[in-house]
């Protein structure tokens, strides 16, 4: 089997309402996503999606995904897409770094592998059955009352795990948010306070040693070293996210005792191949993990849910689904959807999501052998 064509589509995904995080310093209203279809000489095709969360969240942006694919495509044409390690080695040789530009291609190759083997991705990732995955709400920064209202709206939709966005230089405001949300949260619901790297170490230590709650705190500071400094001085379990881009970063986080858990996002680390490696490492060291993606439609969400579903329950936390924040749905009715607070991956071979090319419009690029 050989790759004969790589087609690329661009789509703007407006959010249903503006979204603020990192203490309100970052605002998002629309996402720039890239869909990829890899065709083969045996008539089997695979789909992938790469969608950074805007341009200010990580060192990644939508046009960069497509530029990376343009660079990588000539080296992938004629290769066997089922040889995932070889495909990733070729991409890393042709374009060192830039993992977010490679993820859609890797996901599309996994889709092909699943279709060829007649197995869903969750089974290729080690799962025995399609385990339902708890879904995680995402609560934008606001006043305590505003955030509590959003949590109650999410609870009505079945969410029992919430990610509340806090952070900034106003210590009193963050203490008030944490304590008010914790006091208002029903006993059967959980919350992670996501700082999105907005605190300095001093502010982090001051806030966390001033509150009574001992919930998860996510990415309190900018760098891994700063987060490790905080982790040694507070009682809260620490979850790391934005400072982890490679397997080496995860190994450093473990060696520095910087966290008790991580977020594993295929589009940030380079696709499902590298996310699987990180997932297995996390299981081996006893981490708990949110396995979800950066952004995008139900296609990107479903790829991550396949991996989450195949993760041992003791290590699996909830997964966020970006497509519930979107005003459009490029793959209506397909993929992992929130049903009663959980999402279950499809059991069709491969990814289980196939976009309608006509609905996506004209490709912005087609690379052929």
Helices and strands as residue ranges (DSSP letters): E 3-21, E 26-40, E 45-50, H 62-76, H 84-94, G 99-101, H 103-117, H 121-124, E 133-139, H 144-156, E 161-165, H 171-184, E 190-194, H 201-208, E 216-218, H 224-231, E 238-240, H 247-255, E 261-264, H 266-269, H 272-285, E 288-291, H 298-309, G 313-315, E 319-320, G 322-325, E 342-343, H 357-360, E 365-368
